[in-house]
Amino acid sequence: MKKIGIYTIGILLLIIIIPSIIVSTLNLTPKEDGEGKIFTKEKDQDQEIEEGKNIFNGYIKVYDTRNQQVIQMELEEYVKGVVAAEMPGEFHIEALKAQAVASRTYAISRSLNYQEGHPDHIEAPLCTGIHCQAYLTLEELNAIHAKGWEEKYWSKIEEAVNSTKGLVLYHNDEIIEPLYHSTSGGMTEDALDVFAVDLPYLKAVESPFEEDAPRFRSVVTMTGDEFVDKLRRKYPGANITKENLSDKIKLVERTKSGRIKKLAIDGTVINGREIRELFELNSTNFTITYNPKTNIVDIETIGYGHGVGMSQWGANGMAKNDKNYQEILKHYYTGVEIKQWTIDD
């Protein structure tokens, strides 16, 4: 719902850090493209919830992207499949509980906001893919994990969901649309810097205890020729060569967390996310180093994902340091309350 290299000699040392998913009277719904999400205005949420009470009875519709079928299932059973798909079963129970509350909140919010179906999958408000949040059946989970996974972890996941049954996140008495990601790299991102929308509960906060995450640091390596060729294809008007990289690529603006918000390619200012997409990087927190002697470019990234909202590996680290799920959620989602969602019969 995500590793390391450094060169000491180089003519070019570019340090680039860039962004890696409502207002009180409006609900803003994320549309995800891989790790990125774009928020769009929906109806006043009080109106949505009032209407939703008449049709949301604890069951949800989910569009299965694998077979193009619509599944109707009980909310809590859906949340179990999401928690198991989005977070490793090995994680601390308090981290799994935090994931359960976030996933449940997201599911209810989408169900209320897209009662007639989402524009990208009009058959249902939710889908099983990362466009919304990943969902796997128990059969699918057993197929992708080692033998014995169900016996070892399924009861733990059920406990995380059952012990938080019906709990959702609110901000100013409105259900939020919580974003989360794998690994922030030490500090989460402000939604304003990533999606150009000021979300009061999605502010940049410190995210300690992530160093054990498998994608805390990673490196993409290529030749200088390959690096320049990709840039020229993406920006054909740019006069870029291996010899002038340091003059043609400039840092323009960083976000509060240190990621690059904007950079210039031969004088043209672009969004830093374009570089992440171009080179298929794990996050937008990265460093580019060119060694002219070896003609090698290393792009070192920190973190995995867009960096907005709850860091899953950060949540696990906090849990292992004696924080409960309420403390984890209130740390990553600024100013929220955890309340029971009541379902009309």
Sine and cosine of phi, psi and omega as CSV:
sin_phi,cos_phi,sin_psi,cos_psi,sin_omega,cos_omega
0.00,0.00,0.00,0.00,0.00,0.00
0.00,0.00,0.00,0.00,0.00,0.00
0.00,0.00,-1.00,0.09,-0.11,-0.99
-0.10,-0.99,0.65,-0.76,0.05,-1.00
-0.17,-0.99,0.56,-0.83,0.01,-1.00
-0.46,-0.89,0.69,-0.72,0.04,-1.00
-0.95,-0.33,0.63,-0.78,-0.04,-1.00
-1.00,-0.08,-0.32,0.95,-0.01,-1.00
-0.91,-0.41,0.76,-0.65,0.10,-1.00
-0.03,-1.00,0.59,-0.81,0.13,-0.99
-0.94,0.35,-0.60,0.80,-0.06,-1.00
-0.94,-0.34,0.82,-0.58,0.16,-0.99
-0.76,-0.65,0.99,-0.15,0.01,-1.00
-0.98,-0.21,0.82,-0.57,0.08,-1.00
-0.96,-0.29,0.93,-0.36,-0.12,-0.99
-0.82,-0.57,0.82,-0.57,0.03,-1.00
-0.78,-0.63,0.86,-0.52,-0.12,-0.99
-0.75,-0.67,0.28,-0.96,-0.04,-1.00
-0.90,0.43,0.76,-0.65,-0.09,-1.00
-0.92,0.40,0.00,0.00,0.00,0.00
0.00,0.00,0.00,0.00,0.00,0.00
0.00,0.00,0.00,-1.00,0.03,-1.00
-0.81,0.59,0.41,-0.91,-0.21,-0.98
-0.89,0.46,-0.46,0.89,-0.04,-1.00
-0.97,-0.25,0.03,1.00,-0.04,-1.00
-0.79,-0.61,0.50,-0.86,0.14,-0.99
-0.97,-0.25,0.72,-0.69,-0.05,-1.00
-0.86,-0.50,0.82,-0.57,-0.17,-0.98
-0.96,-0.28,0.78,-0.62,-0.03,-1.00
-0.98,0.17,0.66,-0.75,0.16,-0.99
-0.92,-0.40,0.85,-0.53,-0.17,-0.99
-0.97,-0.22,0.72,-0.70,0.16,-0.99
-0.85,-0.53,1.00,-0.01,-0.17,-0.99
0.94,0.33,-0.91,-0.41,0.01,-1.00
-1.00,-0.07,-0.11,0.99,-0.04,-1.00
-0.99,-0.13,0.48,-0.88,0.01,-1.00
-0.64,-0.77,0.59,-0.81,0.02,-1.00
-0.88,-0.48,0.76,-0.65,-0.07,-1.00
-0.99,-0.10,0.68,-0.73,0.03,-1.00
-0.79,-0.61,0.51,-0.86,-0.04,-1.00
-0.95,0.31,0.63,-0.77,0.09,-1.00
-0.83,-0.55,-0.17,-0.99,0.01,-1.00
-0.90,0.43,0.29,-0.96,0.18,-0.98
-0.81,0.59,0.76,-0.65,-0.16,-0.99
-0.93,0.37,-0.53,0.85,0.05,-1.00
-0.86,0.52,-0.65,0.76,0.03,-1.00
-0.91,0.41,-0.67,0.74,-0.01,-1.00
-0.88,0.47,-0.71,0.71,-0.05,-1.00
-0.92,0.39,-0.65,0.76,0.01,-1.00
-0.87,0.48,-0.68,0.73,0.04,-1.00
-0.93,0.36,-0.63,0.78,-0.07,-1.00
-0.91,0.41,-0.46,0.89,-0.02,-1.00
-0.86,0.50,-0.46,0.89,-0.04,-1.00
-0.98,0.18,-0.29,0.96,-0.07,-1.00
-0.81,-0.58,-0.33,0.94,-0.02,-1.00
-1.00,-0.02,0.96,-0.27,-0.11,-0.99
-0.89,-0.45,0.41,0.91,0.01,-1.00
0.99,-0.14,-0.09,1.00,0.08,-1.00
-0.92,-0.39,0.54,-0.84,-0.03,-1.00
-0.78,-0.63,0.40,-0.92,0.09,-1.00
-0.98,-0.22,0.72,-0.69,-0.01,-1.00
-0.74,-0.67,0.77,-0.64,0.05,-1.00
-1.00,0.06,0.88,-0.48,0.00,-1.00
-0.99,0.13,0.94,-0.34,-0.06,-1.00
-0.94,0.35,-0.25,0.97,-0.06,-1.00
-1.00,0.09,-0.54,0.84,0.01,-1.00
-0.82,-0.57,0.12,0.99,0.05,-1.00
0.86,0.52,0.54,0.84,0.05,-1.00
-0.93,-0.37,0.44,-0.90,0.06,-1.00
-0.99,-0.13,0.78,-0.62,0.03,-1.00
-0.95,-0.31,0.70,-0.72,0.16,-0.99
-0.93,-0.36,0.81,-0.59,-0.06,-1.00
-0.56,-0.83,0.30,-0.95,0.04,-1.00
-0.94,0.35,0.67,-0.74,-0.12,-0.99
-0.80,0.60,-0.76,0.65,-0.10,-1.00
-0.92,0.40,-0.53,0.85,0.06,-1.00
-0.93,0.36,-0.62,0.79,0.08,-1.00
-0.88,0.48,-0.69,0.72,-0.03,-1.00
-0.88,0.48,-0.60,0.80,0.04,-1.00
-0.86,0.50,-0.71,0.71,0.00,-1.00
-0.92,0.40,-0.52,0.85,0.04,-1.00
-0.96,0.29,-0.74,0.68,0.00,-1.00
-0.84,0.54,-0.70,0.71,-0.01,-1.00
-0.92,0.40,-0.54,0.84,0.00,-1.00
-0.99,0.17,-0.54,0.84,-0.12,-0.99
-1.00,-0.05,-0.40,0.92,-0.11,-0.99
-0.69,-0.72,0.69,-0.73,0.00,-1.00
-0.87,0.50,0.67,-0.74,0.03,-1.00
-0.89,0.45,-0.35,0.94,0.01,-1.00
-0.94,0.34,-0.28,0.96,-0.07,-1.00
-0.89,0.45,0.37,-0.93,0.02,-1.00
-0.86,0.51,0.58,-0.82,-0.06,-1.00
-0.85,0.52,-0.56,0.83,-0.01,-1.00
-0.94,0.33,-0.53,0.85,0.10,-1.00
-0.93,0.37,-0.66,0.75,0.04,-1.00
-0.90,0.44,-0.60,0.80,0.07,-1.00
-0.90,0.43,-0.68,0.73,0.03,-1.00
-0.87,0.49,-0.67,0.74,0.04,-1.00
-0.89,0.45,-0.64,0.77,0.00,-1.00
-0.88,0.48,-0.71,0.71,-0.01,-1.00
-0.91,0.41,-0.68,0.73,0.01,-1.00
-0.90,0.44,-0.70,0.72,-0.02,-1.00
-0.92,0.40,-0.63,0.78,0.03,-1.00
-0.91,0.41,-0.70,0.72,0.02,-1.00
-0.86,0.51,-0.70,0.71,0.00,-1.00
-0.88,0.47,-0.69,0.73,-0.03,-1.00
-0.90,0.44,-0.69,0.72,0.01,-1.00
-0.92,0.40,-0.69,0.72,0.01,-1.00
-0.86,0.51,-0.72,0.69,0.01,-1.00
-0.90,0.43,-0.64,0.77,-0.02,-1.00
-0.90,0.43,-0.58,0.81,0.03,-1.00
-0.97,0.23,-0.62,0.78,-0.09,-1.00
-0.98,0.19,-0.43,0.90,-0.05,-1.00
-0.80,-0.59,0.84,0.54,-0.06,-1.00
-0.89,0.46,-0.46,0.89,0.02,-1.00
-0.99,-0.11,0.12,0.99,-0.02,-1.00
0.96,-0.27,0.51,-0.86,0.02,-1.00
-0.98,0.18,0.58,-0.82,0.01,-1.00
-0.82,0.57,-0.50,0.87,-0.01,-1.00
-1.00,0.06,-0.24,0.97,0.12,-0.99
-0.44,-0.90,0.99,0.12,-0.21,-0.98
-0.91,0.41,-0.19,0.98,-0.01,-1.00
-0.96,0.29,-0.39,0.92,-0.08,-1.00
-0.36,-0.93,0.38,-0.92,0.01,-1.00
-0.97,0.26,-0.34,0.94,-0.02,-1.00
-0.82,-0.57,0.39,-0.92,0.13,-0.99
-0.75,-0.66,0.20,-0.98,-0.06,-1.00
-1.00,0.07,-0.09,1.00,-0.05,-1.00
-1.00,-0.08,-0.02,-1.00,-0.04,-1.00
-0.95,0.30,-0.14,0.99,0.15,-0.99
-0.83,0.56,-0.61,0.79,0.10,-1.00
-0.96,-0.29,-1.00,-0.09,0.18,-0.98
-0.55,-0.83,0.59,-0.80,-0.12,-0.99
-0.90,0.44,0.61,-0.79,0.06,-1.00
-0.67,-0.74,0.71,-0.71,0.07,-1.00
-0.73,-0.68,0.61,-0.79,0.10,-0.99
-0.97,0.26,0.24,-0.97,0.02,-1.00
-0.88,0.47,-0.61,0.79,0.04,-1.00
-0.89,0.47,-0.69,0.72,0.01,-1.00
-0.92,0.40,-0.61,0.79,0.02,-1.00
-0.90,0.44,-0.67,0.74,0.03,-1.00
-0.90,0.44,-0.54,0.84,-0.03,-1.00
-0.94,0.34,-0.53,0.85,-0.07,-1.00
-1.00,-0.09,-0.21,0.98,-0.01,-1.00
-0.96,-0.28,0.24,-0.97,0.03,-1.00
-0.92,0.39,0.37,-0.93,0.01,-1.00
-0.84,0.54,0.69,-0.72,0.01,-1.00
1.00,-0.07,-0.03,1.00,-0.02,-1.00
-0.86,0.52,-0.73,0.69,-0.04,-1.00
-0.86,0.51,-0.73,0.68,-0.02,-1.00
-0.89,0.46,-0.53,0.85,-0.09,-1.00
-1.00,0.08,-0.57,0.82,-0.20,-0.98
-0.84,-0.55,-0.36,0.93,-0.13,-0.99
-0.89,0.45,-0.66,0.75,0.00,-1.00
-0.90,0.44,-0.53,0.85,0.05,-1.00
-0.92,0.39,-0.67,0.74,0.04,-1.00
-0.91,0.41,-0.67,0.74,0.05,-1.00
-0.87,0.49,-0.65,0.76,0.03,-1.00
-0.89,0.46,-0.68,0.74,-0.01,-1.00
-0.88,0.47,-0.64,0.77,-0.02,-1.00
-0.98,0.22,-0.73,0.68,-0.06,-1.00
-0.91,0.42,-0.59,0.81,-0.03,-1.00
-0.96,0.28,-0.25,0.97,0.05,-1.00
-0.90,-0.43,0.32,0.95,-0.12,-0.99
-0.76,0.65,0.80,-0.60,0.08,-1.00
0.98,0.18,-0.08,1.00,-0.04,-1.00
-0.99,0.16,0.73,-0.68,0.00,-1.00
-0.68,-0.74,0.21,-0.98,-0.05,-1.00
-0.98,-0.17,0.73,-0.68,0.04,-1.00
-0.83,-0.55,0.51,-0.86,0.19,-0.98
-0.74,-0.68,0.85,-0.52,-0.08,-1.00
0.79,0.61,0.71,0.70,0.06,-1.00
0.91,0.41,0.31,0.95,0.08,-1.00
-0.86,-0.50,0.65,-0.76,0.06,-1.00
-0.91,0.41,0.74,-0.68,-0.02,-1.00
-1.00,-0.02,0.15,-0.99,0.15,-0.99
-0.92,-0.40,1.00,-0.01,-0.15,-0.99
-0.97,0.26,0.73,-0.68,0.13,-0.99
-0.98,-0.18,0.43,-0.90,0.08,-1.00
-0.47,-0.88,0.26,-0.97,-0.07,-1.00
-0.45,-0.89,0.12,-0.99,-0.08,-1.00
-0.94,0.33,-0.87,0.50,-0.18,-0.98
-0.58,-0.82,0.81,-0.58,-0.06,-1.00
-1.00,0.05,-0.41,0.91,-0.06,-1.00
1.00,0.04,0.29,0.96,0.07,-1.00
0.89,-0.45,-0.35,0.94,0.04,-1.00
-0.41,-0.91,0.73,-0.68,0.02,-1.00
-0.98,0.20,0.11,-0.99,-0.10,-0.99
-0.95,-0.32,0.49,-0.87,0.11,-0.99
-0.99,0.17,0.76,-0.65,-0.02,-1.00
-0.85,0.53,-0.48,0.88,0.01,-1.00
-0.88,0.47,-0.60,0.80,-0.03,-1.00
-0.98,0.21,-0.40,0.92,-0.04,-1.00
-1.00,-0.09,-0.71,0.70,-0.13,-0.99
-0.91,-0.41,0.04,1.00,0.02,-1.00
0.87,0.49,0.49,0.87,0.08,-1.00
-0.76,-0.65,0.77,-0.64,-0.06,-1.00
-1.00,0.08,0.98,-0.20,-0.01,-1.00
-0.97,-0.25,0.90,-0.43,-0.17,-0.99
-0.89,0.46,-0.40,0.92,-0.03,-1.00
-0.98,-0.18,0.00,1.00,0.03,-1.00
-0.90,-0.44,0.94,0.33,0.01,-1.00
-0.96,-0.29,0.38,-0.93,0.01,-1.00
-0.93,0.37,0.78,-0.63,0.07,-1.00
-0.69,-0.73,0.37,-0.93,0.06,-1.00
-0.92,0.40,0.56,-0.83,-0.02,-1.00
-0.71,-0.70,0.99,0.11,-0.06,-1.00
-0.98,0.20,0.06,-1.00,0.15,-0.99
0.92,0.39,0.51,0.86,-0.03,-1.00
-0.98,-0.22,-0.02,1.00,-0.18,-0.98
-0.88,0.48,-0.39,0.92,-0.01,-1.00
-0.99,0.14,-0.11,0.99,-0.01,-1.00
-0.89,0.45,0.70,-0.71,-0.05,-1.00
-0.89,0.45,-0.40,0.92,0.00,-1.00
-0.91,-0.42,0.47,0.89,0.07,-1.00
-0.87,0.49,-0.68,0.73,0.11,-0.99
-0.74,-0.68,0.59,-0.80,0.08,-1.00
-0.46,-0.89,0.22,-0.98,-0.03,-1.00
-0.63,-0.77,0.67,-0.74,0.13,-0.99
-0.94,-0.35,0.79,-0.61,-0.07,-1.00
-0.88,-0.48,0.66,-0.75,0.05,-1.00
-0.43,-0.90,0.19,-0.98,0.08,-1.00
-0.97,0.23,0.34,-0.94,0.07,-1.00
-0.87,0.49,-0.57,0.82,0.02,-1.00
-0.91,0.42,-0.67,0.74,0.02,-1.00
-0.91,0.42,-0.65,0.76,0.01,-1.00
-0.88,0.48,-0.76,0.65,-0.01,-1.00
-0.91,0.42,-0.65,0.76,-0.02,-1.00
-0.88,0.48,-0.67,0.74,0.02,-1.00
-0.90,0.43,-0.66,0.75,0.02,-1.00
-0.90,0.44,-0.67,0.74,0.00,-1.00
-0.90,0.43,-0.63,0.78,0.02,-1.00
-0.91,0.41,-0.63,0.78,-0.01,-1.00
-0.97,0.26,-0.63,0.78,-0.04,-1.00
-0.81,-0.58,0.98,0.22,-0.12,-0.99
-0.88,0.47,-0.37,0.93,-0.01,-1.00
-1.00,0.10,-0.13,0.99,-0.07,-1.00
-0.99,0.14,0.71,-0.70,0.04,-1.00
-1.00,-0.04,0.99,0.13,-0.09,-1.00
-0.88,-0.47,0.75,-0.66,0.11,-0.99
-0.73,-0.69,0.15,-0.99,0.05,-1.00
-0.89,0.46,-0.50,0.86,-0.08,-1.00
-0.98,0.22,-0.40,0.92,-0.09,-1.00
-0.90,-0.45,0.31,0.95,-0.06,-1.00
-0.82,0.57,-0.68,0.73,-0.06,-1.00
-0.91,0.42,-0.40,0.91,0.02,-1.00
-1.00,0.01,-0.44,0.90,-0.14,-0.99
-0.99,-0.11,-0.29,0.96,0.03,-1.00
-0.89,-0.45,0.89,-0.46,-0.09,-1.00
-0.78,-0.63,0.65,-0.76,0.12,-0.99
-0.96,0.27,0.75,-0.66,-0.01,-1.00
-0.95,-0.31,-0.75,0.66,-0.09,-1.00
-0.45,-0.89,0.69,-0.73,0.10,-0.99
-0.95,-0.30,0.39,-0.92,0.10,-0.99
-1.00,0.07,0.07,-1.00,0.00,-1.00
-0.86,0.51,-0.57,0.82,-0.05,-1.00
-0.99,0.14,-0.08,1.00,0.04,-1.00
0.98,-0.21,-0.11,0.99,0.03,-1.00
-0.96,0.29,0.39,-0.92,0.02,-1.00
-0.99,0.16,0.82,-0.57,0.07,-1.00
-1.00,0.02,-0.67,0.74,0.00,-1.00
-0.62,-0.78,0.52,-0.85,0.15,-0.99
-0.58,-0.82,0.27,-0.96,-0.04,-1.00
-0.92,-0.39,0.75,-0.66,0.10,-0.99
-0.95,-0.32,0.96,-0.27,-0.04,-1.00
0.77,0.64,0.70,0.72,0.07,-1.00
1.00,-0.01,-0.21,0.98,0.03,-1.00
-1.00,-0.07,0.86,-0.51,-0.03,-1.00
-0.98,0.17,0.77,-0.64,0.00,-1.00
-0.77,-0.63,0.29,-0.96,0.11,-0.99
-0.97,0.24,0.71,-0.71,-0.03,-1.00
-0.86,0.51,-0.43,0.90,0.01,-1.00
-0.87,0.49,-0.41,0.91,0.01,-1.00
-0.90,0.44,-0.59,0.80,0.01,-1.00
-0.94,0.33,-0.63,0.78,0.05,-1.00
-0.86,0.51,-0.72,0.70,-0.01,-1.00
-0.92,0.38,-0.65,0.76,-0.05,-1.00
-0.88,0.48,-0.67,0.74,-0.06,-1.00
-0.97,-0.23,0.17,0.99,0.07,-1.00
0.79,0.62,0.82,0.57,-0.03,-1.00
-1.00,0.04,0.40,-0.92,0.00,-1.00
-0.93,0.37,-0.48,0.87,0.00,-1.00
-0.43,-0.90,0.01,-1.00,0.04,-1.00
-0.98,-0.20,0.29,0.96,0.12,-0.99
-0.97,-0.26,0.99,-0.12,-0.13,-0.99
-0.56,-0.83,0.29,-0.96,0.05,-1.00
-0.79,-0.62,0.75,-0.66,0.03,-1.00
-0.95,-0.30,0.78,-0.62,0.02,-1.00
-0.77,-0.64,0.76,-0.65,0.03,-1.00
-0.90,-0.44,0.79,-0.62,0.07,-1.00
-0.95,-0.32,0.96,-0.26,-0.06,-1.00
-0.92,0.40,-0.41,0.91,-0.01,-1.00
-0.93,0.36,-0.60,0.80,0.00,-1.00
-0.98,-0.18,-0.15,0.99,-0.07,-1.00
0.84,0.54,0.67,0.74,-0.01,-1.00
-0.88,-0.48,0.71,-0.70,0.13,-0.99
-0.95,-0.32,0.79,-0.61,0.13,-0.99
-0.93,-0.36,0.77,-0.63,0.11,-0.99
-0.91,-0.41,0.96,-0.27,-0.03,-1.00
-1.00,-0.06,0.80,-0.60,0.02,-1.00
-0.93,-0.37,0.47,-0.88,0.11,-0.99
-0.86,-0.51,0.79,-0.61,0.01,-1.00
1.00,0.02,0.10,-0.99,-0.02,-1.00
-0.53,-0.85,0.90,-0.43,0.00,-1.00
0.90,-0.44,-0.04,-1.00,-0.05,-1.00
-0.96,0.27,-0.31,0.95,0.09,-1.00
1.00,0.07,0.04,1.00,-0.06,-1.00
-0.99,-0.11,0.68,-0.73,0.06,-1.00
0.99,0.10,-0.54,-0.84,-0.09,-1.00
-0.98,0.22,0.79,-0.62,0.17,-0.98
-0.99,0.12,0.84,-0.54,-0.04,-1.00
-0.93,0.37,-0.67,0.74,0.05,-1.00
-0.95,0.32,-0.52,0.85,0.10,-0.99
-0.92,0.39,-0.64,0.77,0.05,-1.00
-0.88,0.48,-0.67,0.75,0.02,-1.00
-0.91,0.42,-0.64,0.77,0.04,-1.00
-0.90,0.44,-0.67,0.74,0.03,-1.00
-0.89,0.45,-0.66,0.75,0.00,-1.00
-0.89,0.46,-0.66,0.75,0.01,-1.00
-0.94,0.35,-0.25,0.97,0.08,-1.00
-0.96,-0.27,0.56,0.83,0.21,-0.98
0.95,0.31,0.41,0.91,0.12,-0.99
-0.99,-0.10,0.68,-0.74,0.03,-1.00
-1.00,0.03,0.11,-0.99,-0.12,-0.99
-0.90,0.44,-0.55,0.84,0.04,-1.00
-0.89,0.45,-0.70,0.72,0.00,-1.00
-0.91,0.42,-0.62,0.78,0.02,-1.00
-0.89,0.46,-0.76,0.65,-0.04,-1.00
-0.90,0.44,-0.66,0.75,-0.03,-1.00
-0.95,0.30,-0.34,0.94,0.09,-1.00
-0.96,0.27,-0.72,0.69,-0.10,-1.00
-0.99,0.11,-0.44,0.90,0.02,-1.00
-0.91,-0.41,0.97,-0.24,-0.15,-0.99
-0.92,0.40,0.78,-0.62,0.13,-0.99
0.95,0.31,0.38,0.93,-0.04,-1.00
-1.00,-0.03,0.32,-0.95,0.16,-0.99
-0.86,-0.51,0.48,-0.88,0.04,-1.00
-0.95,-0.32,0.90,-0.44,-0.08,-1.00
-0.76,-0.64,0.29,-0.96,0.06,-1.00
-0.99,0.13,0.77,-0.63,0.11,-0.99
-1.00,0.07,0.82,-0.57,-0.01,-1.00
-0.99,-0.13,0.69,-0.72,-0.05,-1.00
-0.94,-0.35,0.80,-0.61,0.06,-1.00
-0.96,0.26,0.68,-0.74,0.08,-1.00
-0.98,0.19,0.00,0.00,0.00,0.00
